[in-house]
């Protein structure tokens, strides 16, 4: 009888940098983010997809929390999160799928959904590649928020009532390739898609406000061609979601639009953050 295969863990890579590494401090940081969020209307159904930023919590945490507040309505329903963000450190072609069994944060382990992984890998653009995932923060910073707002988000998240994730990192790829991967794993009400992206980078405050308003308008209008690579660091994932949502006539709603000059930085060189829901 062969021994069981060891669990493959993608450990937390940016704990202590983008967010606190100590569990109690991390929970407090997440709560502070929710305290600074824009509250949504009560009784609104959980979204099918979200767009959220991915900077350090003092900077983009309140904007991300404005989106994650909307998931509360799906706490008992959502069991799978398709999480897609850009590669900041590794250049490659396609959409990288992790081989890990779990993604670890200071709040516990989140299992990777193997069925969704197989479906994603059946699409032409998807590749099994752990290197882009190893140090990538755009996905990791979302996990503690998900562990807070969804059932089974702590150390017991591998239980029958917990949620799983499909982490995807985009390299150089076309919008339709991303949309094809999303189509394959779209699922039903048990699945939510989360696209991780910041908006404009390193402009003066007034210029960034104008640029990000224009980008937000394109997202809400579903204008794929209205979003340039310079408008959002996760532009390929964002445009791929717009293609997939457009095929389903699914509108986007702007939840929050701020930048680092509004949250925790100066106003000379700011980074833009937006939160959107597709319902």
MOFENVEN-V729696 format. One record per residue. N is the residue number from 1. PHI is phi in radians with two decimals (* if undefined). Layout:
BEGIN
n=N phi=PHI
n=N phi=PHI
END
This chain:
BEGIN
n=1 phi=*
n=2 phi=-1.33
n=3 phi=-1.26
n=4 phi=-1.15
n=5 phi=-1.21
n=6 phi=-1.07
n=7 phi=-1.18
n=8 phi=-1.56
n=9 phi=-1.94
n=10 phi=-1.65
n=11 phi=-1.29
n=12 phi=-1.08
n=13 phi=-1.86
n=14 phi=-2.09
n=15 phi=-1.11
n=16 phi=1.61
n=17 phi=-2.09
n=18 phi=-1.42
n=19 phi=-2.71
n=20 phi=-1.12
n=21 phi=-1.54
n=22 phi=-1.50
n=23 phi=-0.94
n=24 phi=-1.11
n=25 phi=-1.16
n=26 phi=-1.14
n=27 phi=-1.02
n=28 phi=-1.15
n=29 phi=-1.15
n=30 phi=-1.12
n=31 phi=-1.11
n=32 phi=-1.10
n=33 phi=-1.09
n=34 phi=-1.13
n=35 phi=-1.14
n=36 phi=-1.71
n=37 phi=-1.37
n=38 phi=-1.48
n=39 phi=-1.19
n=40 phi=-1.60
n=41 phi=-1.30
n=42 phi=-1.22
n=43 phi=1.41
n=44 phi=-1.42
n=45 phi=-1.08
n=46 phi=-1.11
n=47 phi=-1.29
n=48 phi=-1.46
n=49 phi=-2.58
n=50 phi=-2.25
n=51 phi=-2.06
n=52 phi=-2.40
n=53 phi=-1.45
n=54 phi=-2.49
n=55 phi=-1.49
n=56 phi=-1.05
n=57 phi=-0.98
n=58 phi=-1.08
n=59 phi=-1.55
n=60 phi=-1.90
n=61 phi=-0.96
n=62 phi=-1.10
n=63 phi=-1.24
n=64 phi=-1.04
n=65 phi=-1.11
n=66 phi=-1.06
n=67 phi=-1.39
n=68 phi=-1.20
n=69 phi=-1.01
n=70 phi=-1.25
n=71 phi=-1.35
n=72 phi=-1.00
n=73 phi=-1.16
n=74 phi=-1.84
n=75 phi=-0.98
n=76 phi=-1.56
n=77 phi=-1.95
n=78 phi=-1.26
n=79 phi=-2.14
n=80 phi=-2.50
n=81 phi=-2.09
n=82 phi=-1.56
n=83 phi=-1.98
n=84 phi=-2.27
n=85 phi=-2.62
n=86 phi=-1.45
n=87 phi=-1.46
n=88 phi=-1.70
n=89 phi=-2.12
n=90 phi=-2.13
n=91 phi=-1.58
n=92 phi=-2.81
n=93 phi=-1.90
n=94 phi=1.90
n=95 phi=-2.11
n=96 phi=-1.50
n=97 phi=-1.87
n=98 phi=-1.39
n=99 phi=-1.62
n=100 phi=-1.14
n=101 phi=-1.49
n=102 phi=-2.47
n=103 phi=-1.86
n=104 phi=-1.84
n=105 phi=-2.28
n=106 phi=-1.04
n=107 phi=-1.62
n=108 phi=2.28
n=109 phi=-1.74
n=110 phi=-2.02
n=111 phi=-1.24
n=112 phi=-1.51
n=113 phi=-1.36
n=114 phi=-1.24
n=115 phi=-1.08
n=116 phi=-1.13
n=117 phi=-1.05
n=118 phi=-1.11
n=119 phi=-1.13
n=120 phi=-1.12
n=121 phi=-1.20
n=122 phi=-1.37
n=123 phi=-1.57
n=124 phi=-1.07
n=125 phi=-1.45
n=126 phi=-1.39
n=127 phi=-2.33
n=128 phi=-1.49
n=129 phi=-2.70
n=130 phi=-1.49
n=131 phi=-1.06
n=132 phi=-1.12
n=133 phi=-1.44
n=134 phi=-0.98
n=135 phi=-2.08
n=136 phi=-1.30
n=137 phi=-1.62
n=138 phi=-1.08
n=139 phi=-1.56
n=140 phi=-1.05
n=141 phi=-1.19
n=142 phi=-1.39
n=143 phi=-1.09
n=144 phi=-1.07
n=145 phi=-1.11
n=146 phi=-1.10
n=147 phi=-1.16
n=148 phi=-1.48
n=149 phi=-1.69
n=150 phi=-1.90
n=151 phi=-1.10
n=152 phi=1.17
n=153 phi=-1.55
n=154 phi=-1.74
n=155 phi=-1.19
n=156 phi=-1.71
n=157 phi=-1.21
n=158 phi=-1.54
n=159 phi=-1.33
n=160 phi=-1.15
n=161 phi=-1.76
n=162 phi=-1.51
n=163 phi=-1.89
n=164 phi=-2.11
n=165 phi=-2.23
n=166 phi=-2.09
n=167 phi=-1.43
n=168 phi=-2.25
n=169 phi=-2.02
n=170 phi=-1.63
n=171 phi=-1.84
n=172 phi=-1.33
n=173 phi=-2.80
n=174 phi=-1.45
n=175 phi=-1.06
n=176 phi=-1.19
n=177 phi=-1.20
n=178 phi=-1.12
n=179 phi=-1.06
n=180 phi=-1.15
n=181 phi=-1.12
n=182 phi=-1.11
n=183 phi=-1.01
n=184 phi=-1.18
n=185 phi=-2.05
n=186 phi=-1.04
n=187 phi=1.10
n=188 phi=-2.00
n=189 phi=-1.16
n=190 phi=-1.36
n=191 phi=-2.08
n=192 phi=-2.14
n=193 phi=-1.78
n=194 phi=-2.14
n=195 phi=-1.76
n=196 phi=-1.78
n=197 phi=-2.76
n=198 phi=-1.59
n=199 phi=-1.81
n=200 phi=-1.12
n=201 phi=-2.19
n=202 phi=1.13
n=203 phi=-1.73
n=204 phi=-1.13
n=205 phi=-0.94
n=206 phi=-1.10
n=207 phi=-1.15
n=208 phi=-1.13
n=209 phi=-1.02
n=210 phi=-1.15
n=211 phi=-1.08
n=212 phi=-1.23
n=213 phi=-1.10
n=214 phi=-1.12
n=215 phi=-1.12
n=216 phi=-1.05
n=217 phi=-1.09
n=218 phi=-1.16
n=219 phi=-1.12
n=220 phi=-1.12
n=221 phi=-1.45
n=222 phi=1.22
n=223 phi=-1.54
n=224 phi=-1.01
n=225 phi=-1.27
n=226 phi=-1.50
n=227 phi=-2.09
n=228 phi=-1.56
n=229 phi=-1.02
n=230 phi=-1.39
n=231 phi=-1.45
n=232 phi=-2.74
n=233 phi=-1.22
n=234 phi=-1.80
n=235 phi=-1.06
n=236 phi=-1.16
n=237 phi=-1.17
n=238 phi=-1.12
n=239 phi=-1.16
n=240 phi=-1.08
n=241 phi=-1.13
n=242 phi=-1.08
n=243 phi=-1.11
n=244 phi=-1.11
n=245 phi=-1.21
n=246 phi=-1.13
n=247 phi=-1.08
n=248 phi=-1.82
n=249 phi=0.90
n=250 phi=-1.85
n=251 phi=-1.35
n=252 phi=-1.84
n=253 phi=-2.15
n=254 phi=-1.35
n=255 phi=-1.79
n=256 phi=-2.86
n=257 phi=-2.57
n=258 phi=-2.48
n=259 phi=-2.47
n=260 phi=-1.11
n=261 phi=-1.23
n=262 phi=-1.58
n=263 phi=-1.95
n=264 phi=-2.52
n=265 phi=-2.24
n=266 phi=-1.39
n=267 phi=-1.97
n=268 phi=-1.48
n=269 phi=-2.41
n=270 phi=-1.93
n=271 phi=-2.09
n=272 phi=-1.55
n=273 phi=-2.34
n=274 phi=-2.33
n=275 phi=-2.17
n=276 phi=-2.40
n=277 phi=-2.20
n=278 phi=-1.98
n=279 phi=-2.14
END
